[in-house]
Amino acid sequence: MSKRDYYEVLGLSRGASKDEIKKAYRKLALKYHPDRNPDDSEAEAKFKEASEAAEVLLDEGKKSRYDQFGHAGVDGQTGGFGQGGFGAGGDFGDLGDIFGDIFGDILGGGRRGGGGRRRSRGTPGNDLQMGLDVTFEEAAFGAEKSISLTRYVECGTCSGSGAKAGTQPSTCDMCNGMGEVRRQQGFFTVATTCPKCQGSGQMIQDPCGDCHGQGRKREKVDLAVKIPVGIDTNQRLKLSGEGDSGTQGAPNGDLYVVINVQDHAIFERDGFNLHCTVPISFSQATLGDEIEVPTLDGKVSVNIPEGTQSGKKMRLKGKGIQRLGAYGVGDLILTIHVETPTKLTSEQREIFKRLSELENNEKSHPMSRGFFDKVKDLFH
């Protein structure tokens, strides 16, 4: 039976990019992989067909000959399985890398070593996370803070080997130091973590007394954390390599510091803008005034226009928070609050009574006059 067109096999049109070919193959390989379809000869055939198509189309030379001459241009040059191809330890290039990803997905883990690659003996350290309270000003201007945490660090006594001083770990006799054991499954070789050495490739006969053979131990450490200008609550700082120590030379984990910015007595933050409520007296609102208002940089003078209403907002450009990792500064938005006096002297009371008698001028209270005119129209 004649072979199907390789582009048709992968569901692609001619001219497809290498990334498109990889994506299409990965999808089909995951769907028809024999480990996911045991005893299904049809799925196995489709898997082989997709692998052969991808092998050709991911190789620039083979792809060029196939595009020009079709199957005749590459007959006898495809590896297949058991003919020098991936299953026999050959080098498929891009196809081999994709296959490694697929193999890891099917086994439920990351990529496994293949084609003679040695498994990493150590276990990477865990990532850690902790919270850190900073003041409003520290978040606005930046700061350097000290933190303390308890984490796994490399054992200084055995330098991380886990073995007692003067001794050395021995090679695991089950996996011969590879850290994994292999078994044949169909035309695939399946690698699993060695159950005897737990993937380390080594056996410790005489463990270190300080870390009990673990190669690391828990210790309290102090670190300096740089708080960047403009950071906000719930944002995280990543301290690379400051998590738990890895084992057997594997990399350390990372430390994530979650920021909590404390409230301010005067300002409220909205992104990079600040809000502040400014109280003024009845006479200041009526007659106008020049007042001093607070900013993060100190006090500034603001002109209150005559006839200012309660709730009026005034924007002070560039008096907010500097944008995190970028140019520009937010604004300070003032909300004017006209205070109603609560305790009056007899003299003040008389003045307000006299003022009340004079408040019939609609030009003095245009909002009130307009409101009550609308009320009359509504009920008449």
N, C-alpha and C positions, 0 to 999 in steps of 0.2 A: 504494500500500500504506500502510495507516495506521501511524502512529508507535507505537513501544512506549512504555509508561509509563516516565518518566525514572527513577523509583526502581527499577523493575525492571532498567533498563539498567545501573545502578550496583550492583545487587545489594543494595539497602538497603530498609528499611521506612520508611513515612511517619513523620515525626517525628525522622528522623536528624539529628544535630548537624552543624554546619558542619565540624568536624574530621573526622567520619566521612565526610562527602561528599568532602572533599579527599583523604582517604586512599584511598577507593574509586576515585576518578577517577585518582589518580596510578598506582595499580596497573594499571588497565586501559590507561592511556595508554602506560605503559612496555611493556606486553605487545603492543599493537597499533600502536605508532608506525610510520609508513611507513619510517623509516630502518632499523628492525629487521626490517621485512617488505617488502623491495623487490619490486615487481611483484606484490603480493598485494592485489587489489582488495577482497577480503572483509575483510582486516585493516584496510585504509584506511577502509572503510565503518564498521566497528566503532569505529575511532578517532574518526571524525567524530561518530558517534552518541553516544559517551561524552562528548566535548567539548561537544556541544550540551546534553546533560543536565546536566553540571556547570555550564555557563554560567548556566543558568536557576536551578538549585537553590542556587547560591552568591550569587545576587543576591536580596536580601530582598524587593524589590518584585515581581520576576518570580516568585519562589518562592511568594509569597502569592497572586498571581493564578493560578498553576498549581495550587496546592493547592485553590483554590476552583472554578476553571472548567476545569481540565485544559489540554490543548493549545490549546483555543480562546482561553484567556486570554493566551497568549504568542505565538501565531502572528504571524509577521512582525516579531517583536522580538528574535529570536535572531540573533547576528552571523554565525554560520557561518564558512566559510572563503572569502575572496574577496568577502564582502558587508559589509565594514566591520568584520569580526571580527579576531581576533588575527593571522591570516595576512596581513591587509591593513593592519596597523599600528594597528588599533583598540585600545581599552583594555578588557581583560576583567577588571580588578580582581584578585580572588583567583585566578581561573583563569590569568591572565597570570603571576602569581608562581609558581604550581605548574608552569606550562608552562616557565618559565625554569629551575626545578630539574630537570625532566625532560630538557630540552634539554641541560643540562650533564652529566647522568648518561649520556646517549646518546653524547655526544662524549668521554666519559671524563675530564671535568674538572669544575671548579666552574661556577658560574652564569656565563653570558655575557650581555653587554649586549644588550638588545633594545628594539624600539620607539623607536629613536633614542637610547638611552642610550649614553654614550661609554665605551669600554673604559678601565680604569685603566692609565695608561701605565707606571707603575713596577712593579717586582717586589718583593714583600715580602721582608724579610730572613729568613734561616734562623734557626730556633731552635737554641740551643746547649745543651750539657750538660757538666757537669764534676763531679768528686767533691771532697768536702771532709772532712778528718779533724777531729773535735772530741773534746775530752777528755770523760770521764764526767761531770765536774763541770759543764762548759760545757753539756752536753745537759740536765743536771738543773736548773741554775739560769738558763740562758740566757746569751748573750754576744754580743758584736759582733766579727766576724772580718774580716780583710782578705784579698781574693783578687786574683789577677792572671790575666788571660787575654788572648789575642790574637784580635781579631775585626775584621770590616769596619766601618769608621766612615766617615761622610760626608767627602769630600775638602774640606778647608778652603780650598784654593787656588781651586777653581772653584765652591764652595758646592753641590757635588753635581750640577752641570749636565753635567759631563764635557767642557765646552768650554774652550778656552784663554781666559785672562783677556782681556777686551776683545772677545770674539766671542760669538755666540749660536748655538745649534743651529738648523738649518733644518727646516721642515716636510717630512716624508716625502712625495714626489710619487706614491708608489704607493697609499697609504691616505689621503692628504690629512690626516694628523695624527690619524686615528681609531685607529690601532694595530691595525686589523683590516681584512681584505678580505672581501667578501661575494659569494656566488654563489647562483644560484637552483637549488633542487633540488625538483622537483615544485611544490607550492604553499607550500614553506618557503624562507626565506632563511637560508643557512648561513654563519655568520661564523667565520673562522679568523684566527689571528695573522698579521700582515703579515710575509712572509718577508724583506722588505728592511730594515725597521727593528727587527725582532724584537719588535714590539708597543709600542715606545716612542713611535711617532708622530713621532719626530724623527731627523734625520741630523746627525752631528757631522762637520763638514768639517775643523776645526782642533782636535784633541783636546788636553786639558790634559796638560801634561808630567808632573805628579805622579801622576795616577791613570790616565793613558793612555786617557782617554775613558770610564772606567768610572763616574766620579762618586763613587767610594769607594775606600778602600785599607785594607790590614791594619795595625793598630796594637796595641801592648800597652797595656792599660788596667788600672787598679786600682779595685776596687769594695769597698764596705763591705757586709757581709752580717749581718743581725740573726738570731741563732740563737734561736728561741723556746724558752721553758721547756718541758721534757718531750719534746723531739723524740727520735726513735729512729733506729737504723740503717736505711738504705734509704728513708727518707722524703725527699721532694723539696721544695725551696723554689723558688718561681717568682718570678723578678725580671723583671717585665713591661718590655718594650722594651729590655732589656739584651743582646739577641742581636745578630746581624749587622744592619747598617744596610740599610734598603731603598733601592731606586733610584728616581729621578725622583719623590721625595716619598712613596713607598709606605711603610707602617709598618715599624718595626724588628721583628725577631724577639724571642723571649723567651729568657731564660737560666734553665736548670733546674740547681739545685745539689743533688746527691745526697749525703746525710749518711752518714758512717761514724763511729759512736761507738766510741772506743777502749776496750779492756777496763780494768777496775779491779782493783787488787791485792787487794781484800777483797770487794767486792760483785759479785753477778751480778744482771742485770736480767731480769725476766719481765713484760713489759708495763709497768705502773706500779708493780709490787711489786719489792722488793729482797730478795735472799737472802744470808745470811751464815752461815758455819760458825764456831761458837765453841767452842774446846777448853777443857775443864775437867779438873781432876785427879780421880783416883779418890776421894780423901778429900772433895773438894768435892761430888761427885755423891752420895756416901754420907751425908754429914752436912749438906749444904746450905750455901749461902753467898750473899753478896751481891757481885756482880762488876760491873765497868764494861765496857760493850760499845760499839763505834763505831757512829755513824750519820752521815749526810751533814751533819748540823747540829752534830756534836760527840759527846762521850761521854755516855752515860746509864747509870744504875744499874739492874740487873736482879736480882731475887731468884731464886736457884736453890733449888728445894724439896729437902728431904731425900729421898734415894732416887731422884734423877733418873736416868733411863736414857739411854744413848747413842742418839742419833737423835730425841730429843724435840724438838718444834718449839714455839717461842714467838713470838707475833705482837705486834709493836709498832705500834699503830695510828697512821697518819698520818706514819710515818717513811720513806715510800718516795719516789716521784717524783710531782711535780705533773702532773695530767692535761693533755695538750696541748690548748690552746684551750678548756678547760672547768674547772669548779670541782671540787675534791676532790683528795686526795693518796692515793697507794697506801700499802701497809704494808711494814714491814721484818720479814721472817720469819727468825728465828734457828734454826739447827739445832745442837743441843747434841751435841758429840762428846767422849765420855769417853776420855781418853788413858790407855793402858796404859804404865806406866813401863818403860823399856828398860834402863837402867843403874842398878842398885841398890847402895847401900852395904851392908856386912855387917849393920849395925843394921837397915836397912830390910828386908833379906832375912829376918832373924829374926822381925821383926814380921809379915811376910806369911806365914811358915810357921806362926806361932802363930794367925794369923787363919784360915788354911786348916783348921787342926784344929777350929776353932769354927764352920765353915760348914755344919754339918749341920742347922741349924735351918731348917725349911721356911718359917717366917714371914719369915726374912731373905732368902730367895731363892725367892719363889713361882713365878717364871717357870721357873727351872731345874727345880724339883721337879715342876711340872706337865708340862714337856716330857718328862722321863725316865719319868714315869708312863705317858705315852702311848706311848713307845717300848716299854716292857715289855708293854703291852696288845697292841701290834702284832705282836710276835714270840712271843707265848705263847698 
